């Protein structure tokens, strides 16, 4: 049984993905009209006001069916709770929330969206919809990488090398490491604008793409930790600069063997923020994480990583956003808000 205080429309706008074609093809992402879903169990029904685009959106879009029913992608959202499943207890209708959702359920590129309350947090009060939309997936990923996988805390010292530092996750890795640990952060940034950005995020040092020599000069005994979102082609350089028994956390594929790290007995961690919600829907770690993260935002400890804000929320704008992210040179996050030509639900 669903509980809500709003009379909702029967249909909603959504953006459907079709694979097997470049994002420049109008059929790659198209405007749809779909039935508004009904919340059950621990689900919230959220009226989505803004989303951001992550590399996973691009990958899932490309891998979507090439014909027939289109897939709804999108793995970040900010919006307002308009309905509750009969077991939902963490939120109330009217609450403003933010979350990343699940890879095995329809994505956030729809006006109304169902999400398990265990992976949702109250949105930061101090941020606009666009500013908050940039954060959930990358906040969860960065938090789990640092504090779950590497088990860092406010006493942790040493040196952290961040590869892919100017991206959405890297930007928050830097901020969280500087705010909540005692680590020295070395950021890899290949362009001047990227270098300027990571310094704004709080990096102590910036090195170029061919970073081995520069990092070795900064940390002659080796860095203690490495975060990487650009692993292919960098494994040997990581092996060169990391200390014996150091630790690496990666969010992408390696592109080959990691045997070069064996001689130093390096620990390799994988981080995929979808693992928890997909394998254990009762796990509420990400709810608690997002609640803490929102407090850090509202206390001025962490800043949003939004750098590009597009409108309106429709297929044409979403194709533009996907094209930006697909170029793999994005600094911070691309956000899209404000549904185009969609009627407001009746009150």
Buried (B, 14 or more C-beta within 10 A) or exposed (E): EBEBEBEBBEBBBBBBBBBEBEBEEEBBBBBBEBEBBBBBEBBBBBBBBBBBBBBBBBEBBBEBEEEEEBBBBBBBBBBBBBBBBEEBEBBEBEBBBBBBBBBEBBBBBBBBBBBBBBBBBBBBEEBBBBBBBBBBBBBBBBBBBBBBBBEBEEEBEBBBBBBBBBBBBBBBBBBBBBEBBEBBBBBBBBEEEBBEBBBEBBBBBBBEBEBBEBBBEBBEEBBBBBBBBBBEEBBEBBBBBBBEEBBBBBBBEBEEEBEBBEEBEBBBBBBBBBEBBEEEBEBBBBBEBBBBBBBBBBEEBBBBBBBBBBBBBBBEBBBBBBBBBBEEEBBBBBBBBBBEEBEEBEE
